[in-house]
Structure formats: C-alpha cells, structure tokens
C-alpha cells in the first residue's frame, strides 16, 4: 500500500471512514495502538497537525496529554 503523506483532516476522515479523525486518533492511542496512532499522525499535513494539537488540548482529558504529546515528537 502506498504511504500517505500531507493529508488534510477531511481527507483522512473520508479515507478512514470516520466522522472525526482526531477523535479516532485519540481512541486509537487510548486503546493501546501506539504504532497506528503514530502512522495516523505522520500522515497529516502541517496544518492538520496543528489542529490536532488544538483538539488534544481542548477536548481530551489532561491525563492523556503528556503521553500523546510524547508520541507525536
């Protein structure tokens, strides 16, 4: 399968058939699929990554922030 790079959040939602790719990414991380989470994050373009960080800090419980942020680096 071809590697996906620089995709917008909307493109990712359509490709993975989810309503919100950011929620999907957080759920993936919480369920313990860290490598899948990393792949999803790295498929996003720069603006989508920034939007994900906003989503993370505004919508996700603080208990998960540190661990998820570590995985994005």
N, C-alpha and C positions, 0 to 999 in steps of 0.2 A: 504494500500500500504506500502511496506517495506521502511524503511528510508534509504536514500542513503548517504553514508559516504566515505570520502577519494577517490574521483573520480578525474581522470585527466581531463584536459580541453578537450582533444579529446573524452573521454568517455562521457562527458556532451554534447558535440556537437552532437554526434550520438544519445544520449538518447532524447534530446530535439529537434532534427532535425533542427539545426541551423548551419550556417557556422562558426560563431564566438561566443562562449558562453560569452565572455567578453562584446562584443557589446550588446548582448541580455540582460545581467545583467544590464548594464548602461541604456538601453532603458526601462527596467522594472522599475528601480528606478525613472527615469525621468517621466514616466507615472503615478507615484504615488503608485505603488505596492510594498511598502516598505517591507512588510512581505514576499512576494515572493522573493524579492531581497535577504533578509537575509537567507532564506532557500537555495537559489542557492549558495550563498557564503559559507555557512557552509557545503555544500555537497562537496566542493572542497578539495583536499588534500593540504598539506603544500606548496609544490612547485607550484601548480596551484594558490594558494592564492597569493604567491609572484609575479607570472606572472601577475595576475590581477592587483596588485598594480602598477607594471611597466606600464601596459596598461593604467591604470587610469591616471597616472601622465604624460604619453607621448601622449596619444591620445584623452583624454577627456578635454573639456573646463574647465579652472580653477574654474569657478563659481560653478561647481558641486563637486569639490574635497572634500571640507570640510564636506559637508553633507553626501556624500557617505562614506568617511572615518569614520565618526561617526557611521554609520550603520554597519560597519564591526567589530567594537570593541564589 
